[in-house]
Amino acid sequence: MFRFPQEKLKSILETQKLVTAEQFAGALSDATRMNQSVGDVLISKGYITEDYLYNVVASHLGVERANLNVRGIDRNVLNMVDEKFCREKGIIPFAQDADRTVNVAMEDPSDLPTIEFLEHKLNTRVRPFLASPRDMAKGFSMFGSELTEDFKKIIDQNVRTSLEKKINLTNDEEAAAQLPVVDIVNSLLAYGASLNASDIHIEELEDVVMVRFRIDGILYEIIRMPKEIQSAIVARIKLLGALKIDEHQRPQDGRFRFNAVPTIIDVRVSILPTLYGEKIVMRLLPASQRPLSLAEVGMLEDTAKLVEDNIKKTYGMILVTGPTGSGKTTTLYAVLNLLNQPQVNIVTIEDPIEYNIKYINQIQINPVAGITFAAGLRSILRQDPNIIMVGEIRDEETGEIAVNAALTGHLLLSSLHTNDAPTAIPRLMDMKIQPFLIAAVLNLVMAQRLVRKICIDCIESYPISPELEKDLREQLKLIGVDAQSMPHTLYRGKGCKACNNTGYRGRMGIFEALEVSENVRKIIISGKFSLDEIVKTARQNGMVTMFEDGLRKAALGMTTIEEVLRVIRE
């Protein structure tokens, strides 16, 4: 949470003409209502980016930004101050200069009483730096445990203990409660959280157990463990997820909450029987993560304006399409965050609920209790909603109810599995939805993929090579775009400590937004429906394809052209 005196922040932003007094007052009202900091609300509303906000504040206060991912943290300096005090005051001591001055990352560098207290306690001068949430997360992850540094050592030691002491690994229930097995699972979760992994894969192969983490969309092998330990690990995770320990032949899904310093994470568990045993995939979701703004998910100004214009409509349907794991739900939450106002009733039905948003009524799918997308949507319509979000339109029944809801005065948001935006229209037709209904309710369709962002700490430019230029020209020719729009200078990350030498840090979306204009509606309801004709008309109306959007972001230094080509071709 952005911790900074509100009046000071207001003065800085108004002086810099980043927000108006009315915009700040509105953000302050929303922050109070949703129990968030006003800085976080300003960021989520897209008035300002997180980096720019912190740069402005740091400049105004006359301090440097901490940027601990690059500077690093000296554990000896960190341990000079009690962890509890650091959490209470929002500080991270991270280095000491030759003259014994202690450098401290602070959420509020203008907190003079805390600085004076530290100088008295440490008996030396304190130099404050402005800390971002990333800085605080890195600092707190190092408190109290050597886990992130000695992960493999801890795992090896606990595996060895389990095997040497001949712990009963044949009895699943007993094995799940043994301390070494508990420590192994806790270590996997904590280490995954510290690396910002989105998923942990535990796979039983023919002769070994392999653990892989998905970081920024890419799977990395982390460690291999003896096959003998797998059944105990599976049993422990089943126990945490409230699953049946003695069931080995059927897929199971569960969830639990895990305290990974400095954050609490919600863990979604999927267990699937395979040839050599049960495979586990755990999705890690920060429990307190705020919804992102449209800019933060990766939308450029023209795409964001298109979305903002369409969500002002009081009825109709907005769809987000793409394969599993392409960020559709995150985009829908970003839209919901813009719509979350006191004067509207927003109800969602999701599977699962990934972010908990204040003042939005969120319903979790539960087929055992009879809560499916279709049944839940029927019930929602009796709750006097203004805006409805359906996590996914999967079948004819859900599609029919969703279309009727959008037709009768509700703004309906949902996701659909298609490769691009125009294909959403024939997909709805496949669900037996009449073309005239689709034309009447569909306002906007967005398709998206996720690309890795270039690490801002090691970014460099380079001229385009002849081979890559040829590849790009062929790709542009396929979508009918003039090759003159191709950039001549591109960007990449050299690799540094902040990005673990990958050149990338974080992910964002590339988008394709199809606004359903009158010309597109005529094509949908005509007896000679043609997908090619819809694409042609949409392009004439200014639709930017995902590849073009990716190309723009590569030219701006936001991602690499190799990333764009990778996800488009997948």
Residue pairs with C-beta under 8 A, 6 or more apart in sequence:
1 36
1 37
1 40
1 133
2 37
2 38
2 39
2 40
2 43
2 53
2 107
2 133
3 37
3 90
3 107
3 108
4 37
4 39
4 57
4 107
4 108
4 110
5 108
5 110
6 28
6 38
8 60
8 110
9 38
9 39
9 57
10 21
10 24
12 56
12 57
12 60
13 19
13 24
13 42
13 48
13 56
14 20
14 21
14 24
16 56
18 47
18 48
18 52
18 56
19 27
19 42
19 47
19 48
23 47
24 38
24 42
27 38
27 41
27 42
27 45
27 47
28 38
28 41
30 36
30 41
30 45
30 340
31 37
31 38
31 40
31 41
33 342
33 358
33 359
34 41
34 340
34 358
34 359
35 358
36 290
39 53
40 290
42 48
42 53
43 49
43 50
43 53
43 293
43 296
44 290
44 291
44 292
44 293
44 296
44 337
45 293
45 337
45 338
46 293
46 294
46 295
46 296
46 304
48 56
49 295
49 296
50 132
50 296
51 456
54 65
54 130
54 132
55 65
57 130
58 64
58 65
58 109
58 130
61 109
61 110
61 130
63 109
63 128
63 129
63 130
64 129
64 130
65 129
65 130
65 131
65 132
66 92
66 94
66 105
66 129
66 130
66 131
66 132
66 135
67 132
67 135
67 457
68 92
68 94
68 105
68 131
68 134
68 135
68 138
68 139
69 134
69 135
69 138
69 457
69 497
69 498
70 457
70 496
70 497
70 498
71 94
71 95
72 94
72 95
72 497
73 92
73 94
73 95
73 138
73 139
73 142
74 94
74 95
74 96
75 142
77 93
77 94
77 95
77 96
77 102
77 103
78 92
78 93
78 94
78 139
78 142
78 143
80 93
80 102
80 122
81 91
81 93
81 118
81 121
81 122
83 140
83 143
83 144
85 91
86 92
86 93
86 139
86 140
86 143
87 140
87 262
89 106
89 111
89 114
90 106
90 107
90 108
90 131
90 136
91 104
91 105
91 106
91 107
91 114
91 118
91 131
92 104
92 105
92 106
92 131
92 135
92 136
92 138
92 139
92 140
93 102
93 103
93 104
93 105
93 118
94 103
94 104
94 105
94 139
95 102
95 103
96 102
96 103
97 103
97 127
99 125
100 124
100 125
101 124
101 125
101 126
101 127
102 118
102 122
102 124
102 125
102 126
102 127
103 127
103 129
104 115
104 118
104 126
104 127
104 128
104 129
105 129
105 130
105 131
105 135
105 136
105 139
106 114
106 115
106 128
106 129
106 130
106 131
107 131
107 136
109 128
109 129
109 130
115 126
115 128
118 126
119 125
119 126
131 139
136 262
137 262
137 263
139 262
140 261
140 262
141 148
141 193
141 194
141 261
141 262
142 148
143 261
143 262
144 261
145 190
145 261
147 154
147 187
147 190
147 191
147 194
148 190
148 191
148 194
148 195
151 187
151 191
151 223
152 223
154 183
154 187
155 184
155 187
155 188
155 223
155 225
158 180
158 181
158 183
158 184
158 187
159 180
159 184
159 225
159 226
159 229
161 167
161 180
162 169
162 178
162 180
162 181
162 184
162 229
162 232
163 226
163 228
163 229
167 175
167 178
167 180
167 181
167 232
168 174
168 175
168 178
169 175
169 228
169 229
169 231
169 232
170 231
172 231
172 232
172 234
172 235
172 238
172 245
172 246
173 235
173 239
173 245
175 181
175 231
175 232
175 235
175 236
176 232
176 235
176 236
176 238
176 239
176 245
177 239
178 232
181 229
181 232
181 233
181 235
181 236
182 236
184 225
184 229
184 233
184 236
185 233
185 236
185 237
185 240
186 258
188 200
188 202
188 211
189 200
189 258
189 260
189 265
189 267
189 282
189 284
190 258
190 260
190 261
191 222
192 200
192 213
192 282
192 284
193 258
193 260
193 263
193 265
193 284
194 260
195 213
195 215
196 215
196 216
197 213
197 214
197 215
197 284
198 214
198 215
198 217
198 283
198 284
199 213
199 214
199 281
199 282
199 283
199 284
200 211
200 212
200 213
200 214
200 280
200 281
200 282
200 284
201 210
201 211
201 212
201 213
201 214
201 219
201 279
201 280
201 281
202 209
202 210
202 211
202 230
202 233
202 234
202 237
202 279
202 280
202 281
202 282
203 209
203 210
203 211
203 212
203 274
203 279
203 280
204 227
204 230
204 274
204 276
204 277
204 278
204 279
205 227
205 276
206 276
207 227
208 224
208 225
208 226
208 227
209 224
209 225
209 226
209 227
209 229
209 230
209 233
210 221
210 223
210 224
211 221
211 222
211 223
211 224
211 225
212 219
212 220
212 221
212 222
213 219
213 220
213 222
214 220
216 452
216 502
216 504
216 505
216 506
216 507
217 325
217 450
217 452
217 507
218 452
225 233
230 277
230 278
231 277
233 280
234 271
234 277
234 278
234 280
235 245
237 269
237 271
237 280
237 282
238 244
238 245
238 252
238 254
238 269
238 271
239 245
240 254
240 256
240 258
240 267
240 269
241 252
241 254
241 255
241 256
241 267
241 269
242 254
242 256
243 252
243 253
243 254
243 269
243 271
244 252
248 273
248 278
249 273
250 273
251 270
251 271
251 272
251 273
252 269
252 270
252 271
253 268
253 269
253 270
253 271
254 268
254 269
255 266
255 267
255 268
255 269
255 352
256 266
256 267
256 269
257 264
257 265
257 266
257 267
257 287
258 264
258 265
258 267
263 286
263 287
263 288
264 286
264 287
264 288
265 284
265 285
265 286
265 287
266 284
266 285
266 286
266 287
267 282
267 283
267 284
267 285
268 282
268 283
268 285
268 352
269 280
269 281
269 282
270 280
270 281
270 282
270 283
271 278
271 279
271 280
272 278
272 279
272 281
273 279
285 354
285 355
287 356
289 355
290 337
290 355
291 333
291 334
291 336
291 337
291 355
291 357
292 330
292 333
292 334
292 337
293 334
293 337
294 303
294 304
294 307
294 308
294 334
294 335
294 338
295 304
296 334
296 508
297 327
297 330
297 331
297 334
297 508
297 509
298 508
298 509
298 510
298 511
298 553
298 558
299 307
299 509
299 511
300 549
300 552
300 553
302 544
303 446
303 511
303 513
303 544
303 549
306 444
306 513
306 515
307 318
307 335
307 444
307 446
307 513
308 338
310 316
310 318
310 443
310 444
310 515
311 318
311 335
311 338
311 339
311 411
313 411
313 443
314 386
314 409
314 411
315 406
315 407
315 408
315 409
315 410
315 411
315 441
316 406
316 411
316 412
316 441
316 442
316 443
317 402
317 403
317 406
317 412
317 413
317 414
317 441
317 442
317 443
318 335
318 411
318 412
318 413
318 414
318 443
318 444
318 445
318 446
319 393
319 413
319 414
319 415
319 416
319 424
319 442
319 444
319 445
319 446
320 328
320 331
320 332
320 413
320 414
320 415
320 416
320 445
320 446
320 447
320 448
321 328
321 415
321 416
321 417
321 418
321 419
321 420
321 421
321 423
321 424
321 445
321 446
321 447
321 448
322 328
322 415
322 417
322 418
322 419
322 447
322 448
322 449
323 417
323 419
323 449
324 417
325 450
326 448
326 449
326 450
326 509
327 448
327 449
327 450
327 507
327 509
328 415
328 448
329 350
329 354
329 391
329 415
330 354
331 446
331 448
331 509
332 389
332 413
332 414
332 415
333 354
333 355
333 357
335 413
336 346
336 348
336 357
336 360
336 387
336 389
336 413
337 357
339 346
339 387
339 411
340 346
340 357
340 358
340 359
340 360
342 359
344 386
344 387
345 361
345 383
345 384
345 385
345 386
345 387
346 359
346 360
346 361
346 385
346 386
346 387
346 388
346 389
347 360
347 361
347 362
347 363
347 380
347 383
347 385
347 387
347 388
347 389
348 360
348 361
348 362
348 363
348 388
348 389
348 390
348 391
349 363
349 365
349 371
349 373
349 376
349 377
349 380
349 388
349 389
349 390
349 391
350 362
350 363
350 364
350 365
350 389
350 391
351 364
351 365
351 373
351 391
351 392
352 364
352 365
353 362
353 364
356 362
361 383
363 371
363 376
363 380
364 371
365 371
365 372
365 373
365 376
365 391
372 398
373 390
373 391
373 392
373 393
373 394
373 395
373 398
374 395
374 397
374 398
374 401
377 388
377 390
377 398
377 401
377 402
377 405
378 401
380 388
381 388
381 401
381 405
381 410
385 410
386 410
386 411
387 410
387 411
387 412
387 413
388 405
388 410
388 411
388 412
388 413
389 412
389 413
389 414
390 398
390 402
390 412
390 413
390 414
391 414
391 415
392 414
392 415
392 416
392 417
393 399
393 402
393 414
393 415
393 416
393 428
393 431
395 431
396 431
396 432
396 433
399 428
399 431
399 432
399 433
400 431
400 432
400 433
402 412
402 414
403 428
403 433
403 437
403 438
403 441
405 412
406 412
406 441
407 437
407 440
407 441
412 441
416 424
416 427
416 428
417 427
418 424
418 427
418 447
419 447
420 447
420 512
420 545
420 546
421 445
421 446
421 447
421 512
421 513
421 514
421 538
421 543
422 445
422 514
422 531
422 534
422 535
422 538
423 531
424 445
424 447
424 514
425 438
425 442
425 445
425 524
425 531
425 534
426 529
426 531
428 438
428 442
429 435
429 438
429 529
435 524
435 525
435 529
436 525
438 524
439 516
439 521
439 522
439 524
439 525
440 521
442 516
442 524
443 515
443 516
444 513
444 514
444 515
444 516
445 513
445 514
445 516
446 511
446 512
446 513
446 514
447 511
447 512
447 514
447 546
448 509
448 510
448 511
448 512
448 546
449 509
449 510
449 546
449 567
449 568
449 570
450 507
450 508
450 509
450 510
450 567
451 507
451 508
451 509
451 510
451 550
451 553
451 559
451 563
451 564
451 566
451 567
452 504
452 505
452 506
452 507
452 559
452 560
452 563
453 504
453 505
453 506
453 507
453 508
453 558
453 559
454 491
454 492
454 493
454 503
454 504
454 505
454 557
454 558
454 559
454 560
455 493
455 495
455 496
455 498
455 499
455 502
455 503
455 504
455 505
456 505
457 496
457 498
457 499
457 505
458 493
458 494
458 495
458 496
458 498
458 499
458 503
459 491
459 492
459 493
459 494
459 557
460 491
460 492
460 493
460 494
461 489
461 490
461 491
461 557
462 489
462 490
462 491
462 492
463 488
463 489
463 490
464 472
464 486
464 487
464 488
464 489
464 490
468 490
468 561
469 486
471 565
472 483
472 486
472 551
472 561
473 483
473 486
475 547
475 565
475 568
476 482
476 483
476 485
476 486
476 547
477 483
479 545
479 547
479 548
480 539
481 545
481 548
485 548
485 551
486 551
487 551
487 554
487 555
489 555
490 554
490 555
490 560
490 561
491 554
491 557
491 560
492 503
492 560
493 499
493 502
493 503
493 504
493 505
493 560
494 503
495 501
495 502
495 503
498 505
499 505
503 560
504 560
504 563
508 553
508 558
508 559
510 546
510 547
510 549
510 550
510 553
510 559
510 564
510 567
511 544
511 546
511 549
512 543
512 544
512 545
512 546
512 549
513 543
513 544
514 520
514 534
514 538
514 543
515 538
515 541
515 543
516 524
517 537
517 538
517 541
519 537
519 540
519 541
520 534
520 537
520 538
520 541
523 529
523 530
523 533
523 534
523 537
524 534
544 552
546 568
547 564
547 568
550 559
550 561
550 563
550 564
550 567
550 568
551 561
551 564
553 559
553 564
554 560
554 561
554 563
554 564
